[in-house]
Amino acid sequence: MPDTETEVTNTPVTLLDGNELLSIVIEKHNRFMGEYSSELKDIEEKLESGRSEYNRINKELEALETRLVVLQEKRHQLYYQAGKLRLRLLGTISDREKIQHLESEVGNIENKLQNANLSSSEEYGYIDSISSFLKEIIDTVPDSNMAQQATVSSILDILETAKAARSELDEMLNAPDEHRKESIVLKQEVEDREARLAWLKRRTALHKEALGYWENVGAEGSTMTDVSGLSVGGINND
């Protein structure tokens, strides 16, 4: 009967020779370089696309901000022109008593249109008030006075243009904020990919250097004294 206390079950251990270990090390570096090469290509494509989109958004943002400034300035200029024409018109009306009570009110309105921070509904209301005032003036102007009629018509056209500018301004007000948020997200994505790309290039270079070294070892038939602990540039396990 066998002595179970002394019976030993031996597990076969296969020892690799130097050439086999060298082959494993070379295969490892080739594998990492293949994996990195595929990811590098993917990231470079996404990075190029991300940079292009980031530049596009920033250009649109710049154009939007410029347009907003232009619209703001355009409205002020239009109200200034309308005011100057109104004063010129009043200077040509002989029977000003009929409209004198409105002059002060309209002057206040024009001042608010020029300087106050108005909501769109307030601005439209003031424009309508001035338009009503101008229509009262038309009633006092003889039909034969074409110059005065033309001046009133010009002021009304200017006010309508100012209203259209305000409408466009309202439509665009939130657009820059949306573009800024998108720009921030895209910028972060680009920076993250740039960092990953730089890391991959460094690792690829290290593996390439290590691969060249061990291929040279194999070509020279050098003796490998400690292949199991191979480490070149700190990348033995990645």
Secondary structure, 3 states (H helix, E strand, C coil): CCCCCCCCCCCCCCCCCHHHHHHHHHHHHHHHHHHHHHHHHHHHHHHHHHHHHHHHHHHHHHHHHHHHHHHHHHHHHHHHHHHHHHHHHHCCCCCHHHCHHHHHHHHHHHHHHHHCCCCHHHHHHHHHHHHHHHHHHHHHCCCCCHHHHHHHHHHHHHHHHHHHHHHHHHHHCCHHHHHHHHHHHHHHHHHHHHHHHHHHHHHHHHHHHHHHHHHHHHHHCCCCCCHHHCCCCCCCCC
